[in-house]
Amino acid sequence: MAAVIEAGESFQGWQPLHDTVMGGRSTGSCTASVEGLLLLADVVAEGGGFVSCRSPRYSPLLDLSEAQGLLLDFTGDGRTYKLAVACGDGMAGLTDLIPGGLRWVIGFETEPDKRQRLPLRFDQLRASIRARPLDRLPLGLPLSFDPARIQRFQVLHSRFGDDGESNAGFRAGPLRFMLHAIESWS
């Protein structure tokens, strides 16, 4: 059973976040409509190499503890994208102090101009800081994903895959990605 988290115009408030935060030159926009969230961008590989749209922080936090994962409904362009999920850590916000923030990520491939529905299981998400996977916090504390404390979602196209290596599905240049909906599923 699926439950809609975001769909159509409910994506209002999502904002672009691109490599310009680290000196890159990629540009783009995030626009919500009845169709969903449209990411239009021009990706420049040198100096950064990523574009994204991210949700505002959810308040209250989303409790998806009854779900097994997320279902993405999207129309892609043949590139490989990543979904990043930020969640509360249960350690008094310790992970929020990490520059770049801790995110739980998973890569997914898209087919050009084809609408797809893709289930992503929570146990497939990898802990990552700035495109570098890790299994422990820098302080040596173990990591655990908490689906009861979802803070934010982000969809991005990056030079780096969810494993921290080069993204074989990365292409610089004009990009178009439509996220129609994010649902939880049990």
N, C-alpha and C positions, 0 to 999 in steps of 0.2 A: 504494500500500500504506500502511495506517495502523497506527500503534503507539500504544497507550494510554499516556498520561502520568499522568493522574488520572482516576478513575472511582469512583462509589459511595462507600464508606466511606474510600477513600484520601484523601478531602478533609479528613479529621481534621487538625486543626492550622491550618486556614485561620481567619483572624480578621477581625472587622469593623473597618473604618476609615472613619469618617464625618466630616462637616464639623465635628464638635465639636472637632477638632484646631485649627480656626481660628476658634472662637467660634460655630459654627452650632448648630442645635438638632435636627438629624435623629437618629433612633434606629433601631436594627435589630440583627438577629442573623444569624449564619451557622451553620448546623447541617448536619453530614454524616450521611448515612444510606445504606442500600443503593441508594436512588434517585439519590443525588448530593449536591450542595451546595445548600442552600436559603437564599436571602437573603430574609428578611422584614424590611421596614423601613417607617418613616413618614418621608417626605422633606419637609423644610421648606425652601422656596426662599430665604427671607430669611436672611442671615447666612452663607451657605455654599452649600447646595443640592447636596450629593452624599452618596451612601451607597455602600459597597463591601465586598467580601470579598477578602482577599488571602492568598496562600499564604505559608508560612514560606519563608525563604531555603533554596534547595536546596544541599545539601552532600553530595557534590560538585556542582558546577554541571552543569546539563543540557547535553548535547552533542547538538544537533539539526542539526548541519551537513549531514547527509545528507538532511534534509527540505526541502521547498519552503514549508511553512507548517504551520498548525494547523487542526484540525477541531474546531469546537465543537458539542456536542450539548446542547441546552437546551430548556426550555419557558419562554416569556416571557409578558408581559402587555400587549403592544402598545406598549411604550416602546422608545426607542433607548438602547442600552447601549454601553459601551466595554470593550475588552480592553486592558489595559496589561501590557507585558512589560518587566521590568528585566533588563539583561544587563551582564556585565562589559565594561569599555571597552578593555581592553588597554593602558591608560595609567596603570598603577599605582593604579587606583581613583580617578582624578581626578573622574569624574562622581559618585561617592558623596559628594563634598564639597559638591555643589550642594544648597542647601536645597530640600527637596521631592523631590529626586532626578530623574534623567533616566529617562523611560519611553518606550517605543515603543508607540504606541496606534493603535487602529482602532475606528471605530464600527460598530455593526451593529443592524439593526432586528429587532424581534420581533413575532410575531403573537400575539394573546391566546389563551392556553390551547392552543397548538399546539406540539407537539414538532418541533424543527427541527435539521437538521445543516448547518452552514455552514462551508465551507472559507475560510480567511483566509491569503493568501500573505504571506510575510515581506516581500516587496518593496512591500507595501501599507502597512506600518507607518510611522507618522510620529513623529519625535523630538519630545518634548514635555516641558516642565517646568511643573508646576502648571497644566495645561490650556492652556499657550501653546506652539504649535508653533514649532520652530526648525530650522535646517539647519546651524547651527554652535554650538559651545559658546561661552559668554560670553567665553572667551579667544581666540576666533577659530579654534579648531581644528575641522576638519571632523568630522562625525559619521558613524559607520557601525555598523549593526546587526550583532552577532556571534551567530549562532545556535548557536555552539559554547560559549557562555558564559551560558546562561540562568540568572538568579538567582531570579526570582520572577514569578508571575502575579497579576493583580488584575482583577476584574470590577467595573465601577461604573456607576452611573446618576448623571449630572451635568447641571447646567444648561448645561454647555459641551460641544460636539461635539469630535471629533478635530481639527477645523480651528481650534479656539479660539473660534469664533463660538457664538452661542446654539444649543442643541440643540433642534431643532424637535420632537423626540420626547420632550422632558422634561415630566413631570407631577409636581407635588407631591402628597403624600398617600400612602395605603397602597400598598405595592409587594410583589410576589411574583415571584421569579425562581429557577428551578431549573437549575443547571448539572449535567447528567448525566455529562459526560465532556469531557476535553481530550485530543486525540490529535495526533500529528504525522503528516504525510502526505508522500509522495514522488511 
